[in-house]
Amino acid sequence: MSNLLRQFIREQIATGDLIGAKGFFHNYDKKPYGFDEVGEYDYDIVSDSSRGIYILTIMNNGKQVGDSSSFHDYDDAVHHAKLVIDKHKFDSSEK
């Protein structure tokens, strides 16, 4: 009996016909969320090779978000941009 039940559940999961779960199985998108798809936000990272730094400026609908920041590593600048944009989006949604 338990083998028959397991087989039935496997078939239901494979076809996506479980009650209440059909939409989940058919709408799941495996693409990773792209940071460059943030819409109204734009960030610019400029290399200052004379000082060996990267300067980060973040804009939201044409207005600068915070002050420009400098980093010694490009990846650190991108990471900071993600953090600032996420925080700004969260703070803006609370108002």
Helices and strands as residue ranges (DSSP letters): H 2-15, H 22-27, G 35-37, E 41-48, E 53-60, E 63-64, E 69-71, H 74-94
